[in-house]
Amino acid sequence: QVQLVESGGGLVQAGGSLRLSCAASGRTFSSYSMGWFRQAPGKEREFVAASRWSGTEDYADSVKGRFTISRDNAKNTVILQMNSLKPEDTAVYYCATTSVIYGSGRYRQVRTYDYWGQGTQVTVSS
């Protein structure tokens, strides 16, 4: 069993930055793929960024160039650095993980992931 705990959400003005962390426990996750997703009220959960088992990264077009995903395998932690935030980035942000190896495109899909955190709220004011 894997437990994921997100932290770092909050309220920030447009143009500001936030740093989200996701701490994993239960298993070492150096070979796992990690993803960040978000869900705004009334909308479906959507892909934000992924750090794949292969060491490669992927970003949604809406955050590319503004968000950066990184991981510290020694600390079982994945980070989402969010810069130049916009009001449309407002959502609950979730981290997720899977140990299953898929083709690279699968890591954009909610159904790919086996374990999810409880989410952390990010609110960007205009």
C-alpha positions in Angstrom: 0.0 0.0 0.0 1.2 3.5 -0.9 0.2 6.7 0.9 0.5 10.1 -0.7 0.2 13.4 1.1 0.1 16.7 -0.7 1.0 20.0 0.9 1.9 23.6 -0.2 -1.4 24.8 -1.5 -2.9 28.2 -0.7 -4.1 31.5 -1.9 -1.8 33.6 -4.2 -2.3 36.5 -6.5 -2.1 36.1 -10.3 1.5 36.1 -11.4 2.7 34.6 -8.1 4.2 31.2 -7.4 3.5 28.2 -5.3 5.4 25.0 -4.6 3.4 21.8 -4.0 4.9 18.7 -2.4 3.8 15.1 -2.4 5.3 12.8 0.1 5.0 9.1 -0.6 5.2 6.4 2.0 4.8 2.7 2.1 7.2 1.8 -0.7 10.2 3.3 -2.3 9.1 5.0 -5.4 12.2 5.6 -7.4 10.9 3.4 -10.2 7.3 4.6 -10.0 5.7 7.1 -12.3 4.3 10.2 -10.6 1.6 12.5 -11.8 -0.1 15.8 -10.8 -3.7 16.4 -11.7 -6.2 19.1 -10.8 -9.9 19.5 -10.6 -11.8 22.7 -10.6 -15.4 22.9 -9.4 -17.8 21.4 -11.9 -15.0 20.1 -14.1 -13.4 16.8 -14.7 -10.0 16.0 -13.2 -7.3 16.9 -15.7 -3.7 16.1 -16.3 -1.1 18.7 -15.2 2.4 17.0 -15.2 4.1 13.7 -15.0 7.4 12.3 -14.0 7.6 9.0 -15.7 9.5 5.9 -14.6 11.9 6.4 -17.5 13.1 9.7 -16.1 11.2 11.8 -18.7 8.6 14.5 -18.0 5.4 15.6 -19.6 3.3 18.7 -19.2 -0.2 19.8 -20.2 0.0 22.5 -22.8 -1.8 24.9 -20.4 1.1 24.8 -17.9 4.1 24.2 -20.1 6.8 26.8 -19.4 5.2 27.8 -16.1 5.2 24.6 -14.1 8.0 22.2 -13.3 7.8 18.7 -11.9 10.8 17.3 -10.1 11.4 14.4 -7.7 13.7 13.6 -4.8 13.9 9.8 -4.7 15.9 9.8 -1.5 13.0 11.6 0.2 10.2 9.9 -1.7 8.9 13.3 -2.7 7.7 14.8 -5.9 7.5 18.6 -6.3 5.4 20.8 -8.5 6.8 24.3 -8.8 4.1 26.6 -10.2 5.1 30.0 -11.5 3.2 32.8 -13.3 0.0 31.5 -11.8 -3.3 32.5 -13.5 -6.8 32.5 -12.0 -7.7 29.5 -14.3 -5.1 27.5 -12.4 -7.4 27.5 -9.4 -8.3 23.9 -8.5 -7.7 21.1 -6.1 -4.4 19.6 -7.0 -3.8 15.8 -6.6 -0.7 13.7 -6.9 -0.9 10.2 -8.0 1.4 7.2 -8.6 1.6 3.9 -10.3 4.3 1.2 -10.4 3.0 -0.2 -13.7 5.0 0.5 -16.8 3.0 1.9 -19.7 3.6 3.7 -23.0 4.5 7.3 -22.4 1.1 8.7 -23.4 -0.8 6.8 -20.7 0.5 8.9 -17.9 -1.8 11.7 -18.9 -4.8 9.6 -18.0 -6.5 9.4 -14.6 -7.2 5.7 -15.0 -3.5 5.0 -15.2 -2.8 5.7 -11.6 -3.4 3.3 -8.7 -2.8 5.6 -5.7 -4.0 9.2 -5.1 -3.4 11.8 -2.4 -6.2 13.7 -0.7 -5.6 16.9 -2.7 -4.5 20.4 -1.8 -6.4 23.6 -2.7 -4.8 26.2 -4.9 -6.6 29.5 -5.3 -5.3 32.2 -7.6 -6.9 35.6 -7.3 -7.0 38.1 -10.1 
